[in-house]
């Protein structure tokens, strides 16, 4: 949890993080990292809480992102090496490269059709 708290602190105190792709939002985001589960709570321009949860708590999330631990590690290593995610390690690319996608919503409301 120390890692999540450090990232949360950076996000909350660096106004540069609150621009284009990192703007204001109100949502509960879940992360599945292998067999571990986390919730991040965003309120406006703040990530107010990060906590380890049970799998059942993912049902309370607006959506959750899921990848095997090795894929999360590869993404974080790429960010550490380059200062940001590069081509094959952005969340968009990781989502599009997976037949099942990267994001899941137990509310079935994240994808809409026209």
C-alpha positions in Angstrom: 0.0 0.0 0.0 3.0 2.3 0.5 3.4 2.4 -3.3 -0.2 3.5 -3.9 0.1 6.1 -1.1 3.2 7.6 -2.8 1.5 7.7 -6.2 -1.6 9.2 -4.6 0.5 11.9 -2.9 2.1 12.8 -6.2 -1.2 13.0 -8.0 -2.8 15.1 -5.2 0.0 17.6 -5.0 1.2 18.1 -8.6 -1.2 20.4 -10.6 0.4 19.2 -13.8 -1.4 15.8 -13.2 -4.8 17.6 -13.4 -4.7 18.5 -17.0 -5.9 16.9 -20.2 -5.8 13.1 -19.4 -5.8 13.5 -15.7 -8.6 15.9 -15.0 -11.4 16.1 -12.4 -13.4 12.9 -11.8 -15.6 11.3 -9.2 -15.4 7.6 -9.3 -14.3 4.4 -7.5 -11.7 2.5 -9.6 -10.7 -1.0 -8.9 -7.5 -2.8 -9.8 -6.9 -6.5 -10.0 -3.2 -7.2 -9.8 -2.9 -11.0 -10.1 -4.7 -12.3 -7.1 -4.7 -8.9 -5.2 -7.5 -6.3 -5.4 -7.4 -2.5 -4.7 -9.8 0.4 -4.7 -8.8 4.0 -5.6 -11.4 6.7 -4.8 -11.3 9.9 -6.9 -13.1 13.0 -5.8 -12.6 16.0 -8.0 -8.9 16.6 -8.4 -7.9 14.3 -5.5 -7.4 10.6 -5.0 -8.8 10.6 -1.5 -8.1 6.9 -0.7 -6.3 3.9 -1.9 -6.9 0.6 -0.1 -6.5 -3.2 -0.5 -9.8 -4.9 -0.7 -11.4 -8.3 -1.3 -12.5 -9.4 -4.7 -16.2 -8.8 -3.7 -15.5 -5.1 -3.3 -14.8 -4.8 -7.0 -18.7 -4.9 -7.4 -18.7 -1.4 -5.6 -16.3 0.1 -8.2 -17.5 2.0 -11.2 -15.1 -0.1 -13.2 -11.9 -2.1 -12.6 -8.7 -2.8 -14.5 -7.3 -6.3 -14.5 -4.0 -7.7 -15.7 -1.7 -10.4 -14.6 1.0 -9.2 -12.2 3.8 -9.6 -14.8 1.9 -7.2 -17.2 1.5 -4.6 -14.5 5.2 -4.9 -13.6 6.2 -4.5 -17.3 4.0 -1.4 -17.6 5.5 0.2 -14.4 9.0 -0.7 -15.5 8.3 1.0 -18.9 7.0 4.1 -17.1 10.1 4.2 -14.8 12.5 3.9 -17.7 10.8 6.6 -19.9 9.1 8.9 -17.4 5.7 8.0 -18.9 4.0 5.0 -20.6 5.3 4.5 -24.2 3.4 3.0 -27.2 2.8 -0.6 -26.0 2.3 0.3 -22.4 -0.4 2.9 -22.3 -3.7 1.8 -20.8 -5.4 2.3 -24.2 -2.9 0.0 -26.0 -3.0 -2.6 -23.3 -6.9 -2.5 -23.5 -7.0 -2.8 -27.3 -4.4 -5.6 -27.3 -6.6 -7.9 -25.2 -9.6 -9.7 -26.7 -11.4 -9.4 -23.3 -10.2 -5.8 -22.8 -8.5 -4.4 -19.7 -11.6 -2.8 -18.1 -14.6 -4.5 -16.5 -17.7 -3.1 -15.0 -20.0 -5.2 -12.9 -22.7 -2.6 -13.6 -22.5 -3.2 -17.4 -22.6 0.5 -18.0 -19.2 1.3 -19.4 -19.9 0.6 -23.0 -22.7 2.1 -24.8 -24.0 1.9 -28.4 -25.6 4.5 -30.6 
